[in-house]
Amino acid sequence: MPASNELLERSAAEIAAAVNERRVSAAEVTRATLERVVATEPNVGAYLTVLAEAALAEAASVDRRVAQGERLPLAGVPLAVKDNMCLTGSRTTCGSKILEQWIAPYTSTAVARMLAAGAIPIGKTNCDEFAMGSSCENSALGITRNPYDLLRVPGGSSGGSAAAVAAFEAAIGLGSDTGGSIREPGAFCGVVGFKPTYGRVSRYGLIAFASSLDQIGPLTRTVEDAALTYDAMAGFDPMDATSVQEPVEPAAPALRDDLHGLRVGIVREFDPGALGGAMDALYRAAYAGLERLGAELVEVSLPTAEYGVATYYLIAPAECSSNLARFDGVRYGLRVAGRDVRGMYDATRAAGFGEEVKRRILIGTHALSSGYYDAYYVRAQKARTLIADDFRGAFASCDLIACPAASCPAFRFGAKSDPYSMYLMDYYTIPMSLAGLPAISVPCGWVQPPDGNEPLPIGLQLCGPLFAERLLLGAAHAYERATNHRATHAPLAQRLTA
Ligand code: GLN
């Protein structure tokens, strides 16, 4: 196997070091990645668009910069971008028919910062339509399979980016997380999924779903790579009015190997006993692992967290009903002719949006309508405040919180056929989103499902106070180093490609 091909299975940090030291060129890494994509995509289907030409052009420019003596933190690192982030000249679909042919006229700040750091845009990845879903099954444009078991979903909504990273079709995937869309696919695909504090990474050029919740973050194979990505992307952006002015201290230099001096809160209401035998045992073992690393475990309570899902499914649809009003056939994407302008709006939206997106628009419009606004939207906002208060209370007695990332491992296609069982997939991730907190999912073990042959990864979620990314990533790194669960099983997609 040529050196660069083997390199593709290493971390982004290692790839960047090899390119910076000129042991391999960004062009070679990019060509090898594009070959890997051709070989792997028939099984996985992570990408909606492969940007071969743009990737090779970017690689040539990185090689020039390196030759001139620049050291780039992500030199030559293959990057997969969720297809709800704009990149000039690339089709940006949000997994929707309404934007199927829409070409982005500008580049999102997050992607621009990744390119400035030397990353190479390999392609745009599949996702649930407008990021609404937990399995990628709501994409109108393709099916993505879990690299560990091709009969199962990769999670969602950032399932394409998670699958691309797990199947070595990229070293870093960008995702967006509104209620769990980075952490849950991270857990399902056996990779690290990190959602920074709301406002840390600019939303400029991220097509909005629920603007008070949306946050961009990385999917990577190591915590160090998540830290490097965060360091490249985080920080104030005048183009996003909700981007925060707080200074960003780089997280990569703060990665640690133990948890001495840290109190980790175990949430009383999130007892893993409710998840049954194998999951219960793995989460108990994970908490014990944190303790062995020096953490002091303390019990904390989040009494209103159980209302998270109900609260989220009023606030997120309310914001989506407003954000998606712009897709009416006038300015962006699909236009279906009608008798008059009104008829054109109706025909375009009827043909362009899928079932789940329509359901959310209807729920949101209802919750915001006069007569229902106080009963639904205002009450949901009050519940949101209570949930954030619960976290503040908990962080008075601990530095970080540990809990499951999801209630089950990756499920089979079609297994969650009613909307409510799909909504419950985000039971453990939504409360942090409503509170705006940074949270990460790190692989914490494998379960053997009764209905399959392949062992499936599960994720431990760690969550910190607002702006505690350095502490959070540092602790996640210590856990990863001590356990290295990713190394235990190779993905099926890799074995089929080799
Ligand atoms: N699964 C949740 C939803 O459907 C969260 C999605 C997300 O975080 N983008 O809304």
Residues whose N, C-alpha, C, O or C-beta is under 5 A from the ligand:
A	BS01	LIG	A131 M132 G133 S134 S157 S176 D177 T178 G179 G180 S181 D426
